[in-house]
Amino acid sequence: MHRSVLLKESIESLNLKSSQVFVDGTFGGGGHSREALRLFPGIRVVSIDQDPATGADITGNFRDLDKLLGEVRPDAILLDLGISSDQLETSGKGFSFQKDEPLDMRMSGPLDKLEASSLTAADILNSWDEHAIELILRGFGEEKYSGRIAREIVTRREVKPFSRTSDLVEMVTAVKPKSFRDKINPATKTFQALRIAVNEELTALEEGLQKGFEALAPSGRLAVISFHSLEDRIVKNFFRDRVKEGRAKLINKKPIVPSAEEVGENPRSRSAKLRVIEKL
């Protein structure tokens, strides 16, 4: 079952009141929205998710917050950048290296409803040149062996195109040195890089931060939960720039991280960081 990360901390940091408008820009399993409604019964929650299967009020990507919200001026916005456990386990789209599924990784809807023309992970693996693949593995996955993996991808696809997650996991595991030891699966960073590239996640984050901040009512707060250094760097720099401009103040100078208890109960939360800003 999906567990919302930093649930108590994120809702508390938004300083919500029952008469306010709260935008949950990444509805997912709905945990943050439910907690906000539980604590503040009179609050208006506007939930958004790019996957219609979540049941959010609005289907769309938070990079389009200006269009999705229209004239709504929220008092608080939350962006949880993690992938829900439900998506990992039940989507059938190859987000997890622990299951043998099609190498799809598109987040924006059920597999049978997605446009055949939109980019998939298999498309990248089977058609992008070696240099482009190496760049996304290094840039989006911070993969130490990006060159070696990209070279092997191009070699192997000539014999058999990549179509299943098991194909990719087997290849990456074989390519990495036998002495390689890590706390995570050898394919973790490769899967992360492909998912980010397929869904344009970093560009979407930059656009979503800008549009979310502009949409906020005065004294409104924007909270973001990130899960890897690339995301956190973008959030940190965006918040810093708004403070330098005199348009905002930081609610927490250092990111809030999960307690040891939460990490013990939900290991996927271990890399989460929460940053919060208030619009002046």
C-alpha positions, 0 to 999 in steps of 0.5 A: 500500500502506498504511504505518503512520505513526510505526511505530518511534516508537509501538512504542518509546514503549509500552515493551512486553515479551514477556509483556505484553498489547498492544491495537491499538485501530485495527488497520487494515492491521495494521502496528503489530500486526505490528511489536509481534509482530516485536520481542516474539514472546511478546507477546499482541496484541488487535486491534480495528477497526470494519471487519470486512474488516480481519481484526482479532480483535475487530470494534468501535469503540474507544469501546466498549473497556470492553465489547470488552476485558471482563476484559482489563487491557492493558499498552499501548494504541495508537489510530492515528486515521488512515484507512488507505490501503486504506480510502481507495483500495478501500472505494468509500465516498467517503472520497477526493475523488480518486475518483468514488464514492458519498457514504457515508463510513461506516467500519463495514463493507462498503458492501453490509453496512451498514444503510440506516438509518445516517447517510451523507454524502449524508444530511447534504448532502441533508437537514440545514439550512444552519446545521447543515451550516455548523457541521460544516464550520467545527467539524469541518473548520476550513473558512474558507469554511464559510458560503459552501459550506453555502449553495451545498450547500442551493441546489444540492441543490434542483436535484439531490441530492448522490450522488457525490463528484465532485458535491461536489468540483466544487461546493466547487472552484467556490465557493472564490475563484479566488485561493484557493491551498493545499497541499491540494485545495480539498475536503479540509476539507469531506470531513474534516468530513463523515467526522467527522460521519458516524462521530462521530469526536470523541465516539468519541475522547473515550469511547475515551480515557476507557475505554482509560485506565481499562482499563490495568493499573498502569504501562500506557501509552496512545499516540495518533496524531492527524492534525488539530488537533481530535483532537490538542487532545482528546488533549492535554487528556485527558492533561493532566487525568489528570496534574493528577489525579495519575493519570498522567505524560506520556512525551513533553511535546511530541508526536512527529512524523514525520521528514522522511524519513518524510514524503518517503516517505509524504506522508500522515504529514505532519500526524501527532502522537504523544502517550503517557501512563503510568498511575500 
